[in-house]
Amino acid sequence: MPFEVGTKVKLISTGEVGVVIHVWKNRELDVFDYHVAFYGAKFPESEPAELPYVLRYLESSLVKVNE
């Protein structure tokens, strides 16, 4: 089942955390793709000092963060 926009996730390979901001079906690979706004090693407690950066990942690269 795909992650929804607003879901907090962690990138498996680096441990960086972020929030899903866009989801679409990759019909060629039959998987879901995501644009994720990443904050680094942890989520900010208030407004972040720096803007998050956005990267594209397949669902298999991400895990949901339960906070």
WOBELQUI-V929392 format. One record per residue. N is the residue number from 1. RES is the residue in three letters. OMEGA is omega in whole degrees, 0 to 359 (NA if undefined). D_CENTER is the distance of its C-alpha to the mean C-alpha in whole Angstrom. Layout:
BEGIN
<<N	RES	OMEGA	D_CENTER> <N	RES	OMEGA	D_CENTER>>
END
This chain:
BEGIN
<<1	MET	184	15> <2	PRO	172	12> <3	PHE	178	9> <4	GLU	174	10> <5	VAL	181	9> <6	GLY	179	9> <7	THR	174	7> <8	LYS	183	7> <9	VAL	175	5> <10	LYS	176	6> <11	LEU	186	7> <12	ILE	187	10> <13	SER	185	12> <14	THR	183	12> <15	GLY	178	11> <16	GLU	182	9> <17	VAL	180	7> <18	GLY	182	5> <19	VAL	177	5> <20	VAL	180	4> <21	ILE	178	7> <22	HIS	181	9> <23	VAL	172	10> <24	TRP	180	13> <25	LYS	174	15> <26	ASN	186	16> <27	ARG	180	20> <28	GLU	181	21> <29	LEU	183	19> <30	ASP	178	19> <31	VAL	175	15> <32	PHE	174	12> <33	ASP	182	10> <34	TYR	163	7> <35	HIS	183	6> <36	VAL	174	4> <37	ALA	184	6> <38	PHE	181	7> <39	TYR	182	10> <40	GLY	186	11> <41	ALA	180	13> <42	LYS	178	13> <43	PHE	178	12> <44	PRO	179	15> <45	GLU	176	18> <46	SER	179	19> <47	GLU	183	18> <48	PRO	178	16> <49	ALA	179	19> <50	GLU	176	17> <51	LEU	176	15> <52	PRO	176	11> <53	TYR	186	11> <54	VAL	177	9> <55	LEU	181	8> <56	ARG	179	8> <57	TYR	172	8> <58	LEU	181	9> <59	GLU	182	9> <60	SER	180	11> <61	SER	189	9> <62	LEU	170	7> <63	VAL	179	8> <64	LYS	177	9> <65	VAL	178	10> <66	ASN	178	13> <67	GLU	NA	14>>
END
